[in-house]
Each structure stands twice: as structure tokens, then as C-alpha cells.
Amino acid sequence: MSVDYLILTVLVLTAAGFYLGRSRSIAVTGGRTRDLHSVPGYYGVYVAIWAGIPALLLVLVWLSAETSVIKNMVLSALPASYEALTPSELELVWVDIRNLATGNIVSAQPSPTVVAASEHYLSLRALSDWALFLLGLVLAIGGLLYARARVTPTFRARNRVEKVLNVFLIICSTIAIFTTIGIVLSLLFESFRFFTRVPVTDFLFGLHWSPQTAIREDQVGSTGAFGAIPLFAGTLLISFIALAVAVPIGLMSAIYLSDYAPKRVRGTIKPILEILAGIPTVVYGFFAILTVAPVLRDLGASLGLDVSANSALAAGVVMGIMIVPFVSSLSDDVINAVPQSLRDGSYGLGATKSETIRTVILPAALPGIVGAVLLAASRAIGETMIVVMAAGLAANITANPFEAVTTVTVQIATLLVGDQEFDSAKTLSAFALGLVLFVVTLFLNVIALRIVRKYREKYD
Amino acid sequence: MTANVAEDMMTETDATDTPTSPAEQETLAKKMVARDVDVFYGAKQALKKITIDIFENEVLSLIGPSGCGKSTFLRCLNRMNDTIDICRVNGDITLDEQNIYDPALDVVQLRARVGMVFQKPNPFPKSIHDNIAYGPKIHGMTRHKDELDQIVQTSLEKAGLWNEVKDRLAEPGTGLSGGQQQRLCIARAIAVSPEVILMDEPCSALDPIATAIIEELIDELRQNYTIVIVTHNMQQAARVSQKTAFFHLGDMAEHGPTDEIFTNPRDNRTQGYITGRYG
């Protein structure tokens, strides 16, 4: 009996529980639902919860424990000769047993013990499935009956449901937190493995990046150098160009939207600006490589400048356009949050609009604007697709925006694309880069959010 | 009270400091004149045919129940209503016989001549010094730092705040108490040497002691400025003003010398309001 049927049955019982609970609550008061503590629907939900949740929890616990329990039972039932095997050899035997049982390809001609073990495995599985089905059914029906019996006019079903909902919400919110912790841990462990091969100082302060490691002894030019400075430099250069584009444009449009634009214009322009944030970055990427880069190259050529096909400038400018909505939308919010009374005070003294904005509004909104810019910066540093397509792969240390540079994100992407062996320094270096990136953007985000929050407190 | 009297008397106004009797008022010059002023917010009419003279070196108080249009009228006098898109003003308002709604008139200059103090103290998030220096700076009134510092000092002195803040001019204006902040805003308005000062319920956010200080200040300022004050507090109107206008539902029900309005109102609505029957 498969788990699917059990889940289906439990769901049916849950639905039935709802109707039974509701009708029961109406029945116990003889149809005078006003005597009930809660609305009949709450009694229905209460019974449904008792019918569904315990059984589903059982399925969850059972399935997560099942494999290891069965494995232990099967392996301990193996003849004594197997006890001498190392854990990894034993693991191979276990894989063979399972493959044989599920009809997959087995490593060698199966020995009689393995065949016997796989039959043992199959019988245990079948037993486990049946046991789960019966237990689940008992739990669901038992829960339903128990909850239904508790339905009385004074029973506070409404408050019980509220409590369950509360727990459910807490679980949902912790999932995101645990995922984050998991990601950080995996980054940390893999980075640690990388740093056992390449010293931290070589990685953080090395000036040469060439992550090819030799596969054969005599391979040429694949010594593997993991100095990340060129990547940091490239990231900084492109982020700087992006911010140089995004901050003035974003800030000016925010000022226009908040203080100059008539309501109707604002209602049109703001959504359009926000559409910019919804364009997939890969679309920006080919816009950069197919439209902006050639234009810049031709422009450079006509001015006598040597602009390479993949230039930091093209990637940076397009990335800047991409983060304009971040700057403008957040700045617009903080500029709007500056109280009207300050504007009135300034106008009342005979200041013009631009004087008011320059000398009163912007200084008052500055912390929030700085926060917006920092958030945009962390976005620019973490952006991948545009730079993969438009910035190039050459790890140059240069401040010349017309040359090709590469960034941390580009290298992570290229290191992990395609088939990789996950124990070479080359692949592991991606995790170290990811860790650095994570730490930097986390740092920027924390600072930005603190600044924004501090500012908000000041005027609310 | 005819328009041509004002012209003749322009030069003599400095001599009369505290006009109290109706006879003396004839000698005062008209600073601002409103004739048949209508104000609309969209389709809704907020003020109907307001006609009133505002005399130099006098305090005019505007009283009336909430929503009666007194703040709206005040904001017409320095065109602060321009910042509201849907607001439309008809009729004539003159300052020294010049129509302030004349398209040729620079509204920025007007607001430098007709200053404003708001209901809630609204110091800029800058230092005390910079709050006062703000107006003179944007109008280019000074050429040297010393001159500017002098203006800051005299403005704070006139607002009666100098002794309290002279040692901490570099501290933020928002750190002062509510009453001090309001006096800072008055000093800020004085710093651009306006001729008229409009005050929109300047004491409604303050405690009684701070209120008393500001009222005293208003009386002193009268010697050099023309003051129009909106207030909900009728005792305040009686204490600080020489003239009072009573607004009701967009009409100006009555206006005249303050003691007459309070002791012998001609309009039923005024009487009802000041005796506390409604409002």
C-alpha cells in the first residue's frame, strides 16, 4: 500500500471532519448556533485539524526514519563475514541490495547473501508501508472521533484554531531562517575545504587568477592560481560604473516624482520605472552585449579610443539602468517621508522648489537615500547575468572601463557550469568566492537597513 | 476706513504704537487689503466674498470654529495655497496696494515680505544657527559671515530666544523644547525682515507657559511688523489682538476692534461662538 493512498485517505477524512464537526456543533445546540462559543465553521476546522495533522505528521516522521531503520535491520541481519567490512564497503553492499530490490543495474553478479538481503529488504518495506497505512488511518479516525466528542457549546474552538494557526505561521517563518543557515553552513564547509588546499592569504591578496588545475602531469599552463584581487577589482569597477549611472538618474527621477510631477504623471511614470525592475537580467545581458557594447565600441573608435568588445563600461552602464528603479523607488519613499511641514516652512520663507529640495529635503532624507544606494550597491555586486554576457572573462586588474574585466559572480558561474569534479581546488574556489560575496553583500544590507530604519524612526 | 486715508497716513504710522480706540485706528496705514476673496478647493467653496483691511503695526486675529476657512484665508495672504493643486483663489488681495495675485509678481519675493509661522513648530533638521541663516542665505541678504551672524543674533534676540541658545548655536534646532522651537521658527521668519507675519495657531501645540511667552512676544513684535494670527483660543485673541475677525462656514460673519467683538458682538453667530454655545 503506497503512501499516496494514505495521504489521499487522510485528506478525505479531513474534509469529512470539517463537515462532521460543523454539523455536530449545530446538533449539540439543537440548531441554536447563538448558544455556541464559536461560529460552527470553527468547530469544523477544529475537527478537521485533529483528523489531518497528526496523521500527516506521522507520515513525515515515518518516511524520514524509515530508510535508516530498514538499512540497519537489513545490514545487521547480514552474515558475520560482512562485519569486517569498512563503512564505505558496507555502503556499496547496501547500494547493491537496494538496486537489486528496485531492479536497477547491480555492480557485479549478486552473491546469494545479497539476493537474500534484498528479499529481506523488500519484505521489510512492504511491512513498513502497511504498518504506516494502518497507523495513519487509526490516527486520523481516532483524532476525528476525539475532536468530535469534544464539541460542546462551551468549547472554545475559535481560540484553539487560532493557536494552531499561530504554530503553523511560526513554522513557516522559521523555514526561511533555517534555509539561510543551511546555505551559510554549506558555503562555510566547502570554503574550508578550499582553504585547506589554497592558503587564505593567497586567495584574498593574490594578484593572479587562473583557476585551471592540471588534469595530467605534463599539462601546460595549468598551474592554478587563486588570487582573487583581479575579481574584486573587476567587481568594484563595474559596480562603481553602475552606481555612477544609477544614483544620479535614480535620485533625479525620485525628486521629480515626489516633488515636481503632477499626480497623473507620477501615477504613470512610477509603474513604468518599476517595470524596469521586472525585466529578467538575462534580457539586460543581451541588450548589453548586442546593443550597448557595439555602440560604445563604434563611439570609442570614432574618438580614437580602443574599446574592447566586452567592456566593463557596457556591462556597468546596463547594470546601472537595471538598478535605477531600486534607487528611485526607495529614494522616492524617503523623500515623501520628509514631513510636508518642512516644505511649508521653507516655502514660507520664500525659497523656491529647487532651493527647498537642495537645502532642506535632501539633507533630511540623506540617511534614507544612502540606505537606498547601499541596497542598490549590494544588488550590483551580486548581479551575475549581465556581467557574464557583457563583461568578459579576462581577469585584468585595471581601472580602464574600456577593457574587459571579470567579476566574482562571473567566475562562480563559469567555474560551476558544466561537468565538474567537486573535490578540485578549481571548483571549490567558487564556494570561497561565494562566501566573500555573501559576507560583503550581507554587510552592505545590514548597514543599509540600519540607516534606513534609524531615519524612519526620526520622523514617524 | 477708506482706502485713500491709508495713503495720506503712510508716513505717520511710526508714531502710533498702540492704537486702542477707533479714532486712533483711522491714523493707521493699511498694509494688506482683501476684496471679495473667494477660495475654491476643486468644486467646493471654502471662502465666500471675504473683504477686510489689515492695518500696519496691528495684530489681527482670525477666530471661528474648525473648518470655517480662517487658515485658508491666512494662507491666501502669502499664496501658500499655491502649493495645493486644486486650490483656486478669486478676488483681490493687495500688499502695499500691489496685487499679490498679479502674474508679474514674484511669489518667492512675496513670501519673503509676508512670512509665516506654522501650527506645529517645524525647525529644519539643521543647527540653530543654520535654521535662522537659511532665509538670509537663499535671498542673498548678506555678503559676509559676520553680517549673517549679526542677523542670526538680532533675530534670536527679537524672538526672545538668544539668551537661551547663544551657547549652543551649533546644536540641532530639533533638540529644543516645543516652545523654544516655535520661537526659533518665529526668529527664522523674522530673519528675512518680512513686513507681515502670518501665524497659524502658533500656540496650539504648546503648554500654557510657552504660550504666555509667545503671546508676550507677539505683542512686542507688533511694533515693527503687521501680524495676522489664527487661533482657536478666544482668550488668546482677546489678549494679543487689536482687531478680530470671526469666520463661520466660509463667511466672515463679523470683524472689528477686538474689545467690541468680545463685549458687544453684532452678529448672532459671533455671540453664540464666544459665549460657548457652539464651536
Interface residues (C-beta under 8 A of the other chain):
Chain A: P262 K263 P339 S341 L342 R343 D344 G345 S346 Y347 G348 L349 G350 A351 T352 E355 T359 V360 P363 A364 K458
Chain B: N78 M80 T83 D85 V108 Q109 L110 R111 A112 G115 M116 V117 F118 K120 N122 P123 F124 P125 K126 Y134 G135 I138 H139 C185 R188 A189 V192
